[in-house]
Structures are given as structure tokens and as C-alpha cells.
Amino acid sequence: MYTSLVVSFFPSRTVALSLFGFSVHWYGIMYLLAFLLALVLLPRLQRYRHLALTTDDWSGVLTGAVLGVLIGGRLGYVLFYDLPFYFSSPLEILKVWKGGMSSHGGFLGVGIAMLIVSRQKRIPLLPLLDLLIVPTAIGLALGRIGNYINQELFGTVTSVPWAVSVHGFPGLRHPAQLYAVAKDLFIALVCFLQLRRTRQAGRPGKTLALFLILYGVLRFLVEYVRVQDYPTVEFFGIMLTRGQLYTIPIFLTGIFLWLWIRRRGILEQQTIGVPES
């Protein structure tokens, strides 16, 4: 039964499996896969930032991260996309199974959660965030696969050879979700290589900065081929989608963090009299 449902993309699209009246949604499966993948990867990645957390420690970190994603992502969607509706119907905020998550809000939620966890467990914040970047990017890719299966967040009409059809909508369209999957996997690869390359640099935070810069640029570009559910916003005379507008602070934060870390490294090298490499 499971196989036949997969082949038919499921009658309700968003439900992967129904057991005894309980619906298992694709988003739930993707979140679970992302959590398990991070639990496997993080103990192996931590040597690149000279940490030695146990599996139990990482379970606590990831629990905080998951809460940050769920709470931040949901509240971000409420605040950034449909505040009047949720203000008039506040109980709808709790109905996450109906959809409505913001990656930008998720970033804020994870950042706050990791600040709290790092203080509680006395883990250096920047090395911790550097390590979380790779499984985070992969987790974002898994989420976009869920979007593709659900046939949501799809692209604009196009004639490219790889265009796909979307049930209930005319014309062939850009598989914008798959572009986002490629984007996130590319970011994961680049950040992993940078994480490994800077193992001995002694200046954590650059992997995080690189992630923010790459995500900001690539998310901005993908928005151009994605159907928008909300009106565009004028920003200094330029019309932007909300996704593009909310991505600008992410990009600028990455640039600021990169320059701050670089400047700090230069000052440290000047203090000990060693040229900056």
C-alpha cells in the first residue's frame, strides 16, 4: 500500500502514510530524517572545531535546534506573511499541520536556541554554529523535497526541457523546489569543504558567515522563478518578493560576520607579529 501511494504521489499529497487514523505528513518525515542525519554527522564533524561532545550532548543540542526551527519557523511565518489573519484567529497559529513555516524565522529561532544551549552547556557558540551549518543545509534540502512532493512552492510557467506539471495549475513550470534542493546541497558541500579547510585556522564563525552569504544570494535568485503567494514589496524603488526582502538581512549579517572575523584575525596576527595568511 505504501508503494502504491508513493507512485501516485498520495491522494492528499501532503500525507505520506496513514496508520490507524493517524496521518504521517511528509514534512514530519523530512524533519525526522534531518534530525537523525544531524545526529550522525555532528559527532564526526566536531573534530573540525576541536569539540568533544558526546552523543547525548548532541541530542540536547539538536532538541534545542528542532524547537528553534519549529517555533521560530512558525512565528516567522505568522509575523512576516499573514499577521492580520493570525491576529484575528490566534488559535490557528497552533495548527502547524495546515502548513506555514518560514525559513527566515527558523534561522532566528535556531540562533536564539543555540545561544541558550551554548550558555547552558558551556559550548563555544561560533564553533557550534559552524558545525550545525552542514546538517542544516542538508535539512533545508530535505524540506524542499517535501515541498516538491506536496506540489507547493512551485515555479512559474516555462518552456525549459525539465519543466514539470503541477496538479490543478495550467502549463509546465520551473521545478523551483528542486532548484532549492540543488542550492541547499551546494551550500552544504561548500560549507563542509570550508569547515575542513579552516580546521587549524583558530577563527571560528567563517563557515557560518559563508552559509549566510551563499544562502542569501542563491535564495534571492531562486525567488525569481517561484510563484508568489503574496504581493511584492517596494524596497528603495525595486520590487522584491517577501522572500527576497527577508533574505537581505541574512546576506548582510553574513558579510558583517565574515569581515568582523577577518579583522579580528588581522589584529591577532599583528599583536603576535605574524603576517596574516
FENLINLIN-V438716 format. One record per backbone hydrogen bond with DSSP energy under -0.5 kcal/mol. CO is the residue of the C=O (numbers start at 0). NH is the residue of the N-H. Records with the same first field share a line. If there is no record, write none. Layout:
# FENLINLIN-V438716
CO: NH, NH
This chain:
# FENLINLIN-V438716
0: 4
1: 5
2: 6
3: 7
4: 9
5: 8
9: 12
11: 13
13: 15, 25
16: 23
18: 21
20: 22
21: 18
22: 24
23: 15, 16
24: 28
25: 29
26: 30
27: 31
28: 32
29: 33
30: 34
31: 35
32: 36
33: 37
34: 38
35: 39
36: 40
37: 41
38: 42
40: 43, 44
41: 45
44: 47
45: 48, 50
46: 49
53: 57
54: 58
55: 59
56: 60
57: 61
58: 62
59: 63
60: 64
61: 65
62: 66
63: 67
64: 68
65: 69
66: 70
67: 71
68: 72
69: 73
70: 74
71: 75
72: 76, 101
73: 77
74: 78
75: 79
76: 80, 81
77: 81
81: 85
82: 86
83: 87
84: 88
88: 91
89: 92
90: 93
91: 94
93: 95
94: 97
95: 98
100: 102
101: 105
102: 106
103: 107
104: 108
105: 109
106: 110
107: 111
108: 112
109: 113
110: 114
111: 115
112: 116
113: 117
114: 118
115: 119
116: 120
117: 121, 122
123: 127
124: 128
125: 129
126: 130
127: 131
128: 132
129: 133
130: 134
131: 135
132: 136
133: 137
134: 138
135: 139
136: 140
137: 141
138: 142
139: 143
140: 144
141: 145
142: 146
143: 147
144: 148
145: 149
146: 150, 151
147: 150
153: 226
155: 173
159: 162
163: 172
165: 168
168: 165
170: 165
171: 157
172: 163
173: 154, 175
174: 177, 178
175: 179
176: 180
177: 181
178: 182
179: 183
180: 184
181: 185
182: 186
183: 187
184: 188
185: 189
186: 190
187: 191
188: 192
189: 193
190: 194
191: 195
192: 196
193: 197
195: 198
197: 200, 201
202: 205
204: 208
205: 209
206: 210
207: 211
208: 212
209: 213
210: 214
211: 215
212: 216
213: 217
214: 218
215: 219
216: 220
217: 221
218: 222
220: 223
221: 224
222: 225
224: 155
232: 239
234: 237
237: 234, 239
239: 232
240: 244
241: 245
242: 246
243: 247
244: 247, 248
245: 249
246: 250
247: 251
248: 252
249: 253
250: 254
251: 255
252: 256
253: 257
254: 258
255: 259
256: 260
257: 261
258: 262
259: 263
260: 264
261: 265
262: 266
263: 267
264: 268
265: 269
266: 270
267: 271
268: 272, 273
